[in-house]
Amino acid sequence: MFGGALSSQTSPVGGHRIIGGMIPANVIPDEILTDHPKRFRRCSWRAKIPRTQSPTARGCAKALRALDFVVVIDVAMSETAREAHYVLPASSQYEKWEATFFGAAFHTETEYANTFTLRAPILDALPGTLPEGEIHRRLVRELGAMTDEDMLLCTRPPPKGDRPMRWS
């Protein structure tokens, strides 16, 4: 749900609802292991382990091997990462800035309030690792999906009178 509206996007094979750009892990094998012309052929996983934690783990393993291209972004060489063509090593939560936001339903001692926590890293990052956000920024830049100017526009407040940028 974005802006209070349920997404109308569905997966190409099974017609499963796509929410926040994701579909349930238990239907991923069905979207890959088919001869449908619009089946999934490439995927990326970020700190998820469908290979072992999905209700359809056996089907996920077979589906991962059937894909043309798999990228995994993770802090560990997981079972899913072992199936990938490329593994992009991410920093752990102890090696990067971390943020947590609790909406108004989070209760403080005196009232309900929005709460935001920012935690500093407590360890140096391992060589060759990056925070996930930086990995994604570099990927979209290299793919030409966003330019450096686009990145700057995303961090600037909108000019007076303009509507805020909406992500779709």
N, C-alpha and C positions, 0 to 999 in steps of 0.2 A: 504494500500500500504506500502510495506517495501522494501527499496532499489530500488524504482522505479517500482517494479513489482506488479501487482494486484494478490492478493491471489487466489489460485485455490481451496481452501477448501470451502466446502459447507455443509450446515446442513443436517443431515441424513434423515429427512422426506421430507421436501419441496424443498431441493436443493438450499436454499437461501445462497448467498455468505457470508462467515465468514470473517470479516475484523478486524484485531487486536484482534482476539479471541472472537469477539462479533457478534451477528446478530441483525437486527432491532427488536425493542420491539414489533412492530405490528405483527410479524410472530411467536412470542414465543408461544402463545396459540396453533397455528397449529402444532408446534413441540412437544407439550405435550398431547393435547387432541385428541389422536388417538390410535389405537391398533397396530400401526407399531412397530415391534420388536426393532427398534433402536430409539424409541422416547426418548425425554429427561425425565429423572426420578429424577434427582437431579439438583440443581442450587444454585448459590450464587449471591447475589446482593450487590453492594457496592455503597452506597450513590445515589441510583437510586430509583425512585418510580414508577415502571410500574403499580402498583395496581391502581394509581389515575391519572398519567400523560401520560399514553399510549393512543393512539387513540383507542385501544381495551381494555380499563380498565376493563370492565365487564368480558371479556374473560380472562384477566390476573388473575383476582380474582379466577375464576373457575379453571384455569390452576395451580395456586399456590397451591390450596387445593388438586389438583390431584397428585402432586409430592410426591415422597417417602421421600425426604429430602430437606429442604430449609434452607440456612444460609443467613442472612442479616448483612452486616457491615454498620452501619450508626450512625450518631450523635444523632438521635432522634428515638423515638418509632413510626415510620411512619405506614401508613396503610399496606405497604408491610411487614414491620417488624412484625406486628401483625399476619400475615399469616405464619410466619417462625417457624421452629422447634427450631432454635437457633438464637439469636441476639447477635452480638459481638459489644459492644459499642466503637465507635471511638471518638477520641478527635476532637473538633471543630477547625476551621482554626485559632481561636484566642489562642488556647492552644498548638500549635505545630509549628515547623518550616514549612514555606510554600515557595515554589519556583514557579516563573513564567518565562517562556521563550518565547520571541517573536522573530520569525525568521526575516530574512533580509527584509521582507516586512514591518516591523515596522519602521516608519519614525521618526527620531530624528529631532531636529531643523535644523541641517545642512546637514544630509545625511541619507541614509538608512543603518541600522546596526542591527546586532543581539543584543538583549538586554536580560539580565538575572537579575532577582530580587530575593533576598533571604530575607524573613521577619522573624524576631524572634517572638516567642510567647509573647503575652502581658498579658495572664492570666495563672494561674496554671491549669493543667488538672484536671478534675473531677476524684475522686477516681474510679478505675476500668476501666478507659478508656485508650486507646492506640492510637497512630497514625496508620493510615491504613497500612503503610509500615511495621510497627512492627507486626501488626496482621497477615499480609500475611507471613512475615518471620517465625513467630512461627508456622503457619499452615503448610507451606511446610516442615519445619524441623520435626514436629510431624508426618506428613504423610510419611516421609521418601523420599520425592521427592527431597530434597536437604539436604546436611549435613553441619555442621559448616565449613568444609574445602571448600565445594562448595561456600559457602557464601564469604569466604576469597578470593577465586579465582576470584570472580566477582568484587572485589574491587581493585585488584592489576593490575598495568599496565602489558601488555603482555611482555614477554622477547623479547630482540632485535631480529629482524628477523622473529618473529612469527606474524601471522595475528591476528588482534583483534577478540575477541569472538563475534560471531553473534548470536543473539537471534532469535529463530524461533517460 
